[in-house]
Amino acid sequence: MTTYARIVATGSALPARVVTNADLEKVVDTSDEWIRTRTGIRERHVAAEGETTGDLAFRAGQQALKDAGVKASDLDMVVLGTTTPDIIFPATACLIQNRLGANGCMAFDVNAACSGFMYALGIANNFIRTGQVKRALVMGAETLTRMVDWEDRQTCVLFGDGAGAVVLEATDAPGILATCLHADGGYKDLLYNPVGVSVGFKDEKNHGVRINMKGREVFKIAVKTLDALVGETLTAAGMQETDVDWLIPHQANLRIIEATAKRLGISMERVIVTVDKHANTSSGSVPLALDTAVRSGKVRRGQNLLLEAFGGGLTWASAMIRY
């Protein structure tokens, strides 16, 4: 009998503070029209002082566990995709595990930038498929606004904070049908944060934590890479474009989302879009969009979902899921 990992519940969390494009016009040389036409973003949520990635992930995980009817003590795995952990160590997943009361099971973070949740999902799926795990909490969460340079109008408008989570359970009914995970470190200079523990907390220009991005180059590679990824994922799942009910993409840029939908040959009515309200929440992006779609009633049981993401590394990843 084949064992699958099935999503039994979702959850999400957003900071209370909302920053609109009009708000950003007051602090940086930009405009609502410039941001909307290039990215599709209208607003984003920003974490309050003292509000951490772990806080957001904990709330999202709590909601998912509650809706799944699963006790934290019944979990075999807690995994968090993030590039903005609360502290260097222990892993933020360990901190969340303790807060939830899931002490004893494996817990760790995955850093794959914006693909972090997709990587975490792929890892948890494989643990369940091999029989080592029966129940897992998989989260993606970020507080990226902690590292943006609010004087850099090219990047500060792009990011927001948030978290999403799913509870996975082992089942003999089809659930996650395929996952595809990739990376190419040769493109590191296109999207990266230049500081860290080993290299020091300041770069050669005496800058601290900040996002460096060559937007046009990233856009071109993202569109090309995601186009190939769609085909690979469909082949791995033994499916065709017409089998996909919903595309749930990484919410970074509306134009990239539209290009992926065109590749699939599906209308934007079958694409979940939250980038306008959440901006790019990196690892939190896909699970946030999934939870939004589930709670809105758009995504229903038995439907086929194509999830995909692209981020710094460069990394790219996908999953075909029977919800």
Secondary structure, DSSP 8 states (H G I E B T S, - for coil): ---EEEEEEEEEE--SEEEEHHHHHTTSS--HHHHHHHH---EEEE--TT--HHHHHHHHHHHHHHHHT--GGG-SEEEEE-SS-SSSSS-HHHHHHHHHT-TTSEEEEE--GGGHHHHHHHHHHHHHHTTS-SEEEEEEEEEGGGT--TT-TTTTTTB-EEEEEEEEEEESS--EEEEEEEE-GGGGGGEE---BTTTBSS-TTS--S--EE-HHHHHHHHHHHHHHHHHHHHHHHT--GGG-SEEEE--S-HHHHHHHHHHHT--GGGB---HHHH-B-GGGHHHHHHHHHHHHT-S-TT-EEEEEEEETTTEEEEEEEE-
